[in-house]
Amino acid sequence: MLTVWGRRTSSNVQALMWCIGELGLPYRRHDVGHRYGGNDTPAFLQMNPNGTVPVLRDGDGDPIWETGAILRYLATRYGADSFWPRDLITRTNVDKWAEWAKLNIALNFTGPVFWHVVRTAPQDRNPALLAQALDVLGCKLDIAEQRLASHPFLAGDAFTPADIQLGHILYRYFSVDISRSDRPALRRYYDGLNERPAYREHVMVSYEELAARP
Ligand SMILES: N[C@@H](CCC(=O)N[C@@H](CS)C(=O)NCC(=O)O)C(=O)O
């Protein structure tokens, strides 16, 4: 049995839960972080000195933190070859795109864009800063667009952790109040993710509770 510490509204928890859902693994999850608290207790900090979510334990194994490391653990332990290839070269291609998506898409979206338009009170927002952040993100999304125009999934022909690292922020990207350039391949890809039950359950989650009030 897997145990997850982390609230449903955390994007990193969503990536992990989506992975668990895709792999069909049994789990229990504790709401921790943000308004639920519980991530600054000695017991939690002993598991993760960063005080961040998610944290995963598989049975009574050591706690694992850092979403990318957790995804690699689950993929290696429980994933089929198409999800996390045993062949080093093929797997490194998946890992490369997963790392790229986390560093270039998720990190350029979550702080500079999502926090800015959802978790910052309207009077504190800075349109020039947001425009700059959208430009930076847009350059990276153009790379995803190019890739997805010729491949059904980010790393190639199969759904892999690279899609989790890219796709887990797309629900928010496509639903927050920002301007979006036309990227038909990315939109088609996102529409496909919407058809996946685990995506609908774990990623398409209201972020209302995170919204800053004026
Ligand atoms: N690099 C870490 C980042 C973890 C992180 O920053 N988590 C956020 C939620 S997405 C957090 O714990 N925020 C504090 C809170 O929820 O109270 C990872 O990829 O897992």
The ligand as a Gaussian input file, in Angstrom:
#p B3LYP/6-31G(d) Opt

LIG

0 1
 N       10.633000      20.279000      -5.882000
 C        9.526000      19.777000      -5.098000
 C        8.612000      20.958000      -4.835000
 C        7.536000      20.614000      -3.811000
 C        6.668000      21.816000      -3.498000
 O        7.092000      22.982000      -3.617000
 N        5.426000      21.544000      -3.064000
 C        4.510000      22.597000      -2.728000
 C        3.112000      22.256000      -3.259000
 S        3.062000      22.119000      -5.014000
 C        4.390000      22.743000      -1.234000
 O        4.681000      21.807000      -0.487000
 N        3.944000      23.911000      -0.768000
 C        3.709000      24.142000       0.631000
 C        2.309000      23.792000       1.064000
 O        1.534000      23.205000       0.310000
 O        1.998000      24.120000       2.218000
 C        8.800000      18.643000      -5.857000
 O        8.904000      18.607000      -7.100000
 O        8.173000      17.777000      -5.221000

